[in-house]
Amino acid sequence: MEKNIILGHSNSVLAILLDLIYQNNIHRVDIIANIDNDDKVNYMMDEMDICEYFHDIYSYENTCNYILGVNSPISKYKVYSFFKDNYNINTDNYINIFANNINLPTKYIVGKGCVINFGVTIGPFTQLGNFVTVNRNSSIGHHNVIGDFVTISPGVNIAGNCKIGMNTLIGIGATIINNITIGENVIIGAGSVVTKDIPSNTVYYGVPAKFIKYN
């Protein structure tokens, strides 16, 4: 039987993630790390225990699936990097977790380690990178390119032909109109309406969304 391991979690996403996991008929799940409020990796086991744990996995398991159970883009990247650097767990070792009532087109591209929640719609020819999280009732239109480690909060509406850079967080209920480019490491506040391109490493908020500060 396959072993399924959640690497990192926050309490706010764990219950939802476990529900999705059981929908996918994944019943053997271990959790070995969590995230504190400062986006730091705060391990349930000390370093020696983690080393012994991974030795046991690779010694006695034929296969092992990994799930990146984190919502914050920064935390996702930190947890992924830690286990990649220390335990050689690479992108290909992660599986996707999809809800059973999402609307997917005939043609789309999705990377590894993605989590797509209930009620999500994805338009044709859209590309999701690795470790993208799309939360409840969000809509992603056609021909969009979503970068690695992006988190899309509940109720977000992204129109067509948009590009969103890696490590970006889009807040609850935000709207992004057609043909918008958003840089890397961006935070878009809840309820914002994005009507123009947004540069990297910034925070934007409002209707229409305006520059607030550098991130």
N, C-alpha and C positions, 0 to 999 in steps of 0.2 A: 504494500500500500504506500502511496506517495505521502511524503511529509510536506506540509505546507506551513511556511513560517512568515509571520508578519514582522518585518524589520522596522521598528519604530512605530509609535502610535501616540496620538493625543486622545484624551478621554472624550473630546467632542466628536471625534470621527470613529471611534472604535466600535460603538454599537451599530452604526450604519454599515460599517465595513463588514462586520461579522454577519449581518443580515444578508448582504450581497454574497458573501462567501458561501453561506448555506444554500442560497438560491442556486449557486453554481455546483451544488452537490459536493462541496469540499468540506469534509467533516473532521479531518485530522489537522488541527491548527495549533501552532505554538507561537507565543509572543515573547520576544526576548529583550526588547528595549522600549523605552518610552521617551517622550519629549517634555521638558519642563517649559515653564512660561517664558523663558529667555531664549527659546529656540536652540537650546544646547542638548546634546545627547546625554541622557541621564539613565544609566543602565540598571536594569533589575538585577543583573549579576555582575560580579567584578570581572576584571580582565582575564584572570585565570580561568574562571568558570566558563566564560565565552569561548576561550580557546579550546577547552576540553569539550564543550558542547559541539563546536563545529568539527572537531576531530571525530566525535562519535557519528555525526551525520554522514560525513564523507567516508567513514569506515564501514558503516552498516546499512546505509540507505542506497538503493539503486538510483532513485530520482528524488529530487527535492525542488519544490516550487517556492518562490519568494514573492511576497506582496509588500509593497512599500505603503504602509498604512499611515500616511502623514498628509495633512491638508496644506500647511504653509509651504510655499515654494522654497523658501530658504532652508527650512528644516528638511524637506524632501532631498534637496541637493546635499546637505550635510550628512544625512544618514546614508544615502547612496554612496557618497564618496568614502565615508568611513569604512563601510563593509567591502567596498571595492578595493581600497588600498590595503586593508588588513587581512581580508579573507578571500580576495579574488572572486567576489560575487559580482558578476558583470551584468550588463543590460539584458543579455539573452537569458539569464537565469530567472527573470521575472515574468509573471503571467498577468494577463489582463482580467479584470473583474467587471463584468457588465450586468446591469439589472435586466430582468426578463421582459420589461415592457418599453424598451427604448426603440426609437424609430431610426433605422439605419438605411442609407441609400444602397443602390446596387454597387456603385463604385465610390470607394473612399479608401483612405490609407490610415492605419493606426499603428503606433509604435508599440513598445513593450512597457509593461508595468502601469498601464492606464486603468483608472477607475471611473466608470460611467454609471451614474445613479439613475433613480427612477424618473420616468417622464421626460427624458432627454431626447431631443430631435437633432440629427446631424444631416446637413444638406449634401448633395452630390459633389464629388470631386474635392471634398475637404480632406485635409491632411492633419492628423494629430501626431505630435511628436511622442517621445518617451516620457512616461510618468506624468501624463496629463490627467488631472482630476476634473471631471465635469459633474457638478452637483445637481440636485433635483430641479426638474422642470425648466432647464435651460435649453435655449435653441441656438444652434450654430448653423449658419446658412451655407451657401454653396461656395466652392473654390476658396475656402479659407485655409490658411497655414498657421497652425498653432504650435509654438515651440516647446521644447522639453521643459518639464517641471512646472508648467503653467497650471494654476488653479482657477477654475471658473466656478463662482459661487452660485447658490440657488437663484433661479429666476432671471438669469442673464440672457440677453438677446443680442447676438452678434449677427449682423447682416452679411452680405456676400463680399468676396474678394478682399478680405482683411488679412493682415499679417500681424501676429502677436509674438513678440520675442520671448525667449526662455526666462524662467523665474518670475513671471509676471502673475500678479494676483488681481482678479477682477471681482469687485465687491458685489454683494447681493443686489439683484434687480437692475444692474447697470445695462445700458444700451450702447452699442457701438454701431454707427451707421456704415453704409457701404464704402469700400475702397479706403479704409483707414489702415495705417501702419503704426503699430505700437512697439516701442523698443524693448530692450531687456531690463529686468529688475524694476518693473514699473508696478505701482499700486494704484488702482482705480477705485475710488470710494463708492460705497453703496448708493444706488439710485442715480448715479451719474449718467449723463448722456454725452458720449464722445463724438464730436463733430469734426475734429481735425487730428492730424498725426500727433503722436506723443513721443518725445525723445526718451532714451534710456535713462535709468537711475533717477526717476522722478515720481512724485505723488501728484495725482490729479483728482479733483473732486468738483461736483456741482453740475448744474444744468444751465448752459452747457459746461462740460468739464473744463476747469481752469487749473493752471499750475499752482500747487500749494507749497511744495518744498522739494529739495533734492533728497533722494532716498539713499 
